[in-house]
Amino acid sequence: MTDTEPAPAVRETAESIATMEIRGAATIASAAAEALAEQAEAAAEADATASDPEAFRASMRAAGRTLRETRPTAVSLPNALRYVLQRMEGDSVDRLRRSVTDASEAFVEQLDRAQEDLGQVGANRLADGDTVMTHCHSTDALACIEAAVEQGKSISAVVKETRPRQQGHITAEQLRDAGVPVTLIVDSAARRYLDEVDHVVVGADSIAADGGVINKIGTSGLAVNARERGVPIMTAAQTIKLHPETLTGHTVEIEMRDESEVIDSESREEIGEIAVENPAFDVTPPRYMDAIVTEHGQFPPESIVTLMRELFGEGAAEPWAER
Ligand SMILES: O=C(COP(=O)(O)O)[C@H](O)[C@H](O)COP(=O)(O)O
């Protein structure tokens, strides 16, 4: 490891995020914070950095950049890096190392607590006997449904499979394990089943200052259909999903993934020149979302900007910016 080369553990985490072995905004955030702690431990031992605080700091920033470059849409990733790197302090490598490992641990603890707290808020929106519809796999959305079950409510679920990667299967299994009767459907059956649904619950990868919700591709279509059917839809999202750069007019980059997730190589050859596109996320305009449920309570999407300003001020620096 040179002074700017990330430790093997960081490269492994980055690779797992890029290939989606580690996926979902909250899980990506905690893996990134933990990878920074591993970087700190490795850099405190490595020849190039062990006795040079500046080289140590440079290696932490390089690790941050490597982790950041994996996937562009979930803001929980740069927010996690920012949380840990902004708490890096001390004039010796040992102090710097400790500040990073402490911040990483505190971040992961806060993440878990926030999910528990928002779960209670989301659960209060669900009534005994409700059927919920889900899209993709969101640990924040699941926390709401699981908390409702723990409150003694009987909940059943219609789970969209979520093409192309079928994260709905993970949701279905987790809900089944929580004692929730589950019906798995293909994405295009959603509108038909909305007539049997009392609430749609989804997660978020990023939330923009105007209340726009960026989540798995298909969320916006589901939201429009839910509105047309009169079914309320909520986004369960811890505040690390709030995108500080949107406060200053930036837009959220939508990840385009490889066409091989959509079409196998044999079919690819058969269809020849036809273009295949695979956007991983979309934006649901605030007017189609009934509530954003966070660990600080529920918000109408249009008012989320107030919470954002409180938490981030008027914006946020790149997580690896030198201070
Ligand atoms: O869109 C996805 C996952 O997309 P992908 O599978 O492409 O990562 C999830 O709804 C959000 O990340 C929220 O998840 P959580 O609530 O667990 O943070």
The ligand as an SDF file (V2000), in Angstrom:
LIG
                    3D

 18 17  0  0  0  0  0  0  0  0999 V2000
  -33.6550    1.2610   -4.6780 O   0  0  0  0  0  0  0  0  0  0  0  0
  -33.2330    0.5950   -3.7620 C   0  0  0  0  0  0  0  0  0  0  0  0
  -32.0920   -0.3560   -3.9170 C   0  0  0  0  0  0  0  0  0  0  0  0
  -31.5060   -0.2980   -5.2000 O   0  0  0  0  0  0  0  0  0  0  0  0
  -30.2650   -1.2510   -5.5470 P   0  0  0  0  0  0  0  0  0  0  0  0
  -30.7080   -2.6580   -5.3370 O   0  0  0  0  0  0  0  0  0  0  0  0
  -29.9720   -0.9320   -6.9830 O   0  0  0  0  0  0  0  0  0  0  0  0
  -29.1260   -0.8710   -4.6400 O   0  0  0  0  0  0  0  0  0  0  0  0
  -33.7800    0.7580   -2.3760 C   0  0  0  0  0  0  0  0  0  0  0  0
  -35.1480    1.0410   -2.4210 O   0  0  0  0  0  0  0  0  0  0  0  0
  -33.0730    1.9520   -1.6970 C   0  0  0  0  0  0  0  0  0  0  0  0
  -31.6800    1.8190   -1.8320 O   0  0  0  0  0  0  0  0  0  0  0  0
  -33.4020    2.0330   -0.2220 C   0  0  0  0  0  0  0  0  0  0  0  0
  -32.8830    0.9110    0.4600 O   0  0  0  0  0  0  0  0  0  0  0  0
  -32.6010    0.9690    2.0490 P   0  0  0  0  0  0  0  0  0  0  0  0
  -33.8800    1.3620    2.6790 O   0  0  0  0  0  0  0  0  0  0  0  0
  -32.1710   -0.4250    2.4350 O   0  0  0  0  0  0  0  0  0  0  0  0
  -31.5430    1.9910    2.2670 O   0  0  0  0  0  0  0  0  0  0  0  0
  1  2  2  0
  2  3  1  0
  2  9  1  0
  3  4  1  0
  4  5  1  0
  5  6  2  0
  5  7  1  0
  5  8  1  0
  9 10  1  0
  9 11  1  0
 11 12  1  0
 11 13  1  0
 13 14  1  0
 14 15  1  0
 15 16  2  0
 15 17  1  0
 15 18  1  0
M  END
$$$$
